[in-house]
């Protein structure tokens, strides 16, 4: 479904992403990890064609950058980090707006539009928020609605930039489960995250970046066994235990000095 070939990004004369190549298929739930400044968000934005890049990003064999805006919107949904929904309107209105690639301005919702919105509500468990105003939602509720909008857009690929940031542990697990179910429904989902536990427990595959380069591509179990986590993160402050699906893996230890 998605092929990234020799992708590089230069910003203000500095190379941020360096010759990255990987491919991915539908129904994959992929976490993109690495320290701050590793290039995770830049990679996601380049894949979505929001950033100028060298190399190629192809979807179903077609260069994404050559597509029209509507064609790209049908292919890729992108939820940026810290995204805000502006305007004091109902959640139902926001979800209707997510169907814009398939509708003419002011056109009524089609049966297909309604089905896509219903599917998004079911996957995210957000039906109870339909009549709520966006501004009344908590951070975790708003994140679920943003993901619901991306699902309702019915793109083949969902790119999520740190959807777990600022959420409590229960909310993080809830959003991670929504992401897992979305991938299982047939979508390709790539999520940038700093939450290593959730990435290892919920993901099918992990891509790890270091200084703009792809240094690991494999399953969570392979990542733990490879010892690559110790090169990505300071092992003096973490304990890396034996991996078991469904159980926490990484625990902070000792006092971290600034």
C-alpha positions in Angstrom: 0.0 0.0 0.0 2.7 2.5 1.0 6.3 2.7 -0.3 8.8 5.2 1.0 12.0 5.2 -1.1 15.2 7.1 -0.2 13.2 9.8 1.5 15.3 12.8 2.7 14.1 16.2 4.1 16.3 19.3 4.5 15.1 22.3 6.5 17.0 25.6 6.6 20.1 23.8 5.2 20.0 21.0 7.8 19.2 17.4 6.8 16.5 16.2 9.2 15.5 13.0 7.5 18.3 11.0 5.9 17.6 8.4 3.1 14.8 6.5 4.7 13.2 3.5 2.9 10.4 1.2 4.1 7.1 -0.2 2.9 3.9 -0.9 4.7 0.6 -2.7 4.0 -3.0 -2.3 5.1 -4.0 -3.6 8.5 -0.6 -2.8 10.0 -0.4 -0.9 13.2 3.0 0.8 13.2 4.5 2.9 16.0 7.3 5.4 15.1 9.6 6.0 18.1 12.8 7.9 18.9 14.0 10.7 21.1 13.1 14.3 20.6 14.6 15.7 17.5 15.0 12.2 15.9 12.8 13.3 12.9 9.6 11.4 13.7 7.2 14.3 13.0 9.2 15.4 10.0 8.9 11.9 8.5 5.2 11.8 9.1 4.7 15.2 7.5 6.9 14.3 4.5 4.9 11.1 3.9 1.7 13.1 4.0 3.3 15.6 1.4 3.1 18.5 3.8 6.9 18.9 3.6 9.1 19.2 0.5 11.3 16.2 0.2 13.6 14.2 -2.1 13.0 10.6 -2.8 9.6 9.0 -3.4 6.4 8.4 -1.4 4.1 6.0 -3.3 0.7 4.7 -2.4 -0.7 1.8 -4.5 2.1 2.5 -6.9 1.2 6.1 -7.5 3.4 9.1 -6.4 1.4 10.8 -3.6 2.7 14.3 -4.5 1.3 14.0 -8.0 -2.3 13.5 -6.7 -4.9 16.2 -6.4 -5.9 17.4 -2.9 -9.1 15.4 -2.9 -7.3 12.3 -4.1 -4.7 12.6 -1.3 -7.5 13.2 1.3 -9.1 9.9 0.2 -5.8 8.2 0.6 -4.2 9.8 3.7 -5.6 11.3 6.9 -3.2 13.2 9.1 -3.9 14.2 12.7 -1.1 16.6 13.8 0.4 16.8 17.3 -1.7 19.1 19.6 -4.4 19.6 16.9 -7.1 22.0 18.0 -10.6 21.9 16.6 -11.7 25.6 16.2 -15.3 26.8 16.2 -18.1 26.3 18.7 -20.0 23.5 16.9 -21.3 20.1 17.7 -19.2 16.9 17.3 -21.7 15.7 14.7 -20.9 18.7 12.6 -17.2 18.1 12.8 -17.6 14.5 11.7 -19.8 15.6 8.8 -17.0 18.0 7.7 -14.5 15.1 7.7 -16.4 13.7 4.6 -15.3 16.7 2.5 -13.3 14.7 0.0 -16.4 13.0 -1.2 -18.9 15.9 -1.2 -19.5 19.1 -3.0 -19.9 22.2 -0.9 -23.3 22.3 0.9 -24.2 18.9 -0.5 -26.3 16.7 1.8 -24.8 13.6 3.4 -25.0 10.5 1.3 -25.8 7.0 2.6 -22.0 6.3 2.2 -21.2 9.4 4.3 -23.5 8.3 7.0 -22.1 4.7 7.0 -18.5 6.0 7.3 -19.5 8.2 10.2 -21.3 5.4 11.9 -18.2 3.2 11.6 -16.0 5.9 13.1 -18.4 6.3 16.0 -18.5 2.5 16.6 -14.7 2.1 16.5 -14.0 5.1 18.8 -16.9 4.7 21.2 -17.8 8.4 20.7 -21.5 8.2 19.9 -22.4 9.7 23.3 -20.5 12.9 22.3 -22.5 13.6 19.1 -24.5 16.4 20.6 -21.7 17.9 22.6 -19.9 21.1 21.7 -16.3 20.6 20.8 -15.2 23.1 23.4 -16.8 21.1 26.3 -14.7 18.0 25.7 -11.8 16.9 27.8 -8.3 16.3 26.3 -8.9 12.6 26.0 -12.4 13.0 24.6 -11.2 15.5 22.0 -8.4 13.2 21.0 -11.0 10.4 20.4 -13.0 12.8 18.3 -10.0 13.8 16.2 -9.3 10.1 15.5 -13.0 9.5 14.8 -12.8 12.3 12.2 -9.8 10.7 10.5 -11.6 7.3 10.5 -14.8 8.9 9.1 -12.6 10.5 6.3 -12.2 6.8 5.3 -8.7 7.2 4.0 -6.6 4.1 3.5 -3.7 5.4 5.6 -3.9 7.2 9.0 -1.0 9.2 10.2 -1.2 10.2 13.9 1.4 12.5 15.5 1.6 11.9 19.3 -2.1 11.2 20.0 -1.2 10.0 23.5 0.5 13.2 24.7 -0.8 14.7 27.9 -3.3 11.8 28.5 -3.5 9.9 31.7 -2.6 6.1 31.7 -6.3 5.0 31.3 -6.8 7.4 28.4 -3.6 6.3 26.7 -4.7 2.7 26.8 -8.1 3.6 25.5 -6.7 5.6 22.5 -4.1 2.8 21.9 -6.9 0.3 21.7 -8.9 2.5 19.3 -5.8 2.7 17.1 -5.3 -1.1 17.2 -9.0 -1.7 16.2 -8.7 0.9 13.4 -5.7 -1.0 11.9 -7.5 -4.3 12.3 -10.4 -2.9 10.3 -8.2 -2.7 7.3 -6.4 0.6 7.5 -2.7 1.3 7.7 -2.0 3.3 10.8 1.4 4.9 11.6 1.6 6.6 15.0 4.4 8.8 16.4 4.7 8.2 20.1 6.9 8.7 23.1 4.9 6.2 25.1 7.2 3.1 24.8 4.9 0.8 26.9 1.9 1.4 24.6 4.0 1.1 21.5 5.4 -2.3 22.5 2.1 -3.6 23.8 -0.3 -2.5 21.1 1.8 -2.2 17.9 2.3 -4.9 15.3 5.5 -3.2 14.1 8.0 -0.6 15.3 10.0 1.9 13.3 12.8 3.6 15.3 14.6 6.8 14.2 17.8 8.1 15.5 19.3 11.4 14.2 17.1 11.3 11.2 18.0 7.7 10.2 15.9 4.5 10.4 17.8 2.3 12.8 15.2 -0.4 13.4 12.2 -1.9 11.6 10.6 -5.0 13.1 8.2 -6.4 15.7 8.1 -5.2 19.4 9.6 -8.5 20.5 12.4 -8.2 18.0 13.1 -4.6 19.2 13.4 -5.7 22.8 15.7 -8.7 22.0 17.9 -6.6 19.7 19.0 -4.3 22.5 18.3 -1.3 20.2 16.2 0.4 22.9 19.4 0.9 24.9 20.9 2.9 22.0 17.7 4.9 21.5 17.1 5.8 25.2 19.4 6.3 28.2 19.5 2.8 29.8 20.8 4.3 33.1 17.3 5.6 33.7 15.2 2.6 32.5 14.9 -1.1 33.0 14.2 -3.2 30.0 12.5 -6.4 31.0 11.5 -9.5 29.1 8.7 -8.6 26.6 5.3 -10.1 27.1 2.4 -9.0 24.9 -0.2 -7.1 27.0 2.2 -6.2 29.8 4.2 -3.1 30.6 7.8 -3.3 29.7 9.7 -0.1 30.5 9.9 1.3 34.0 11.8 4.5 35.1 14.4 3.7 37.8 16.3 5.9 40.2 16.5 9.6 40.2 17.0 11.4 36.9 19.3 14.3 37.2 18.8 17.3 35.0 
